[in-house]
């Protein structure tokens, strides 16, 4: 019988060759094929073989899940999609290598190649250097066009807009000692943790969508027939795109590793592409990709929009699920040491995502360089942000506090 990897590779090749994605009857597991063709109907974490752990034995897979999403069924580990946030801990720690991440490559490729409208690649701020050091944003844009995308949008521009919104929220709500705000827009694991485990703190979380969702919403507001495909280092983004109030906004989520597989299969070398530079995001939006980036961006923007504010922003941040849980527990215990808290589920931030290609240190260095090379320091001085807001009929930056469709979300 074909392994999951063998079935995956043969099915992807068939799609790229223009053949049917459904193989002829053969020696493969129908469950595996269903996971490949219909990932949205299956959990983010799937089984690639029958788990050999005995129900009576201590199963490390179950213990490694920080959200209690795993249980032992008759055929092995089962994943509760309502609880799974896509942290990758169980996959990384499965000694029997019977767990793997869901992949959206096959339906996404079929959709790109069969699309009647525009297809946009929405690239996460952590993309610098992920496809070799010589791949600039412009070259990556043209490489994605070779795949079949009509354009590439840097989600950092929409991180700019969410930074501006969170800075306005802070300026409005944080007045007295003891007031605090939990950053709301970046990491789905962080927000999922608060919603599902520490929901008492939800009043301190402004209702904002993530930059990924904001980007997709804006694309579809301006181009209703467009398709949106997010590309990043994160499995949790696949889970976020499936949340009940967000379904259909982001059509597909692909990881950096999945895109690299597509480039390799098509013989596309991004480093050899022509340049196509378009510089739209500020430093604030670009540094979202590494730990501390969100709080630094918001702090920079708060100072810009209200330089005389008496209550200064005091930040505290944590990266990695254990550190985030500890920081939240400290808040629950009344140990309030800051008025702006940032949590990121992966160690190092998004650059430490489970499907990043670069190591955390190198990824962080490149993100910092990209941020420092930005023309604008923060979104309040970024003319592209202002121009985009005007196109969306938002005449002032303060309009973001009243806007309820594109950038806001009820997270209760």
Order of alpha helices (4+ residues) and beta strands (2+ residues): alpha-alpha-beta-alpha-beta-beta-alpha-beta-alpha-beta-alpha-beta-alpha-beta-alpha-alpha-beta-alpha-beta-alpha-alpha-alpha-beta-alpha-beta-alpha-alpha
